[in-house]
Amino acid sequence: MEDQKRRMLSGVQPSGDLHLGNYLGAIKNWADRAEEFDCYYFMADMHTITVRQTPADLRRRTLEQLAQYIACGLDPEKNTLFIQSHVHQHAELGWVLGCYTMFGELSRMTQFKDKSAKHKENINGGLFTYPSLMAADILLYQPDLVPVGEDQKQHVELTRNIVQRFNGIYGDVFKMPEPFIPKAGARIMGLTTPESKMSKSVPEGCVFLMEKPEDIARKFKRAVTDSDTENPVRYDPAHKPGVANLMNIYAAVTGKTFDEIEAEFAGQGYGKFKPAVGDAVVETLRPIREEAARILADKAYLESVYKAGAEKAGYAAEKTLRKVYKKIGFVAR
Ligand code: TRP
């Protein structure tokens, strides 16, 4: 029964193209959650404008990302998928919660400190009050769990402080959300920089979900390994990080164990191993890429998904917002 399931909500910023690390490390596991939870996911376009965006790119990436999530298995019939700016209650509750978030609290946010150091020319008010908007994103839907990466945990903790403060004054208005740091899927490193996580900022070592098979194959052929020649395909992350990363990837896409992989490539060199990993990745991503392209081309379908999502989300959000407005003393419309 839909209503008896616990609710889960998460936002993703449409600020870059999704890559293999995102997929194997996280997205791949999201489809299954819908069995157990009532899941809400939104494209956090309002958050992305805290940093300057090119309008046409933001619009394109928002739709591309939505199409890619669906192609990765997030079924719009089983999950509520929407675009943040389509549900006006986010901005409204964001304003209210800003009045219940302290300057000192916002000043302590690591992400604010990092981003304002990185964008010295544009330290805007939105960047500072971002966590109040994020608290609104969450609290509008009264979720039980908020899956976030480690870097966003502090924002969920702040949301919990806001709940305590607000409920302390007005009674039980918001449900206390729990951060949920998903059990990491595979931790995928850059193909050319196996000591750091795969990242779009190092494009030659990063495999994007929408990338052409020949480009993916080429990136794997150029993946960094080592000069080991005697039985080189062995899992030894401390001494052979590049090989360990390729084995991790191969294991994640084929379901094979490290022992099985070692046996498969026993006595063979990287000239055999690297293309084999590349081929396996190409075949894993092929249906995702094709499905995402098909969805993107079907504008009417994509529109029907985000409209239905916004309608459903808006209904839940409005219920909470009305309650809040009443509690704080706004005259009913
Ligand atoms: N701040 C999150 C990030 O950058 C995205 C986000 C916005 C979010 N609102 C949220 C995540 C609400 C979880 C819940 O990754």
Residues whose N, C-alpha, C, O or C-beta is under 5 A from the ligand:
A	BS01	LIG	L9 S10 G11 V12 Q13 A44 H47 M134 D137 I138 P147
